[in-house]
């Protein structure tokens, strides 16, 4: 039982990212962003236009991502 519990907790923490902390970014948008950019670093470096080009993204959500990383870097 302990091994199964440990595996489940490890899996759930490995699937979490900064994108989970951004309002308006759910599982579908997170997956679309990671598929489009390849990794979190690609998402961080993306411009507003690049983010809105991703399927399922709108300008408000893209702005939320940019603001989140801008605040995180300044904080």
Residue pairs with C-beta under 8 A, 6 or more apart in sequence:
17 30
17 40
18 40
18 68
18 69
18 72
19 25
19 29
19 30
19 33
19 34
19 40
19 43
19 65
20 30
21 68
22 64
22 65
22 68
23 64
24 60
24 61
24 64
25 33
25 61
25 64
25 65
28 56
29 54
29 56
29 57
29 61
32 54
32 55
32 56
32 57
33 43
33 51
33 54
33 57
33 65
34 40
34 43
36 42
36 53
36 54
36 55
37 43
37 46
37 54
43 51
43 65
44 69
46 65
48 59
48 62
48 63
48 66
51 57
51 61
51 62
51 65
51 66
52 58
52 59
52 62
